[in-house]
Amino acid sequence: MHDTDTIMTDKLLTTQHRLALALSAVTYLSEGLDKIIEAIIYLEEIDGCGVYLVDKKTGELNLKAHKGFSADFVQKSSQYS
């Protein structure tokens, strides 16, 4: 394995472990989604991330958690039908 592969593997495993510990301590879905978003942003080295959940009654996608998005973007993309 190349050094960069080893570094990425270590980063993934460490993040997975930390995320598992963090998720085991959350009480609310919103807390868990925030932890997952933080892990994704860290691993992928991106500026923003969001999670949409499907409303089973309407079939709409609703933005339930996000980080790094402007207020304007959130307002315009908080729901898709």
Summary of the structure (lengths in Angstrom):
residues: 81
radius of gyration: 15.4
end to end distance: 45.2
largest distance: 48.9
contacts: 188
relative contact order: 0.13
helix: 56%
strand: 19%
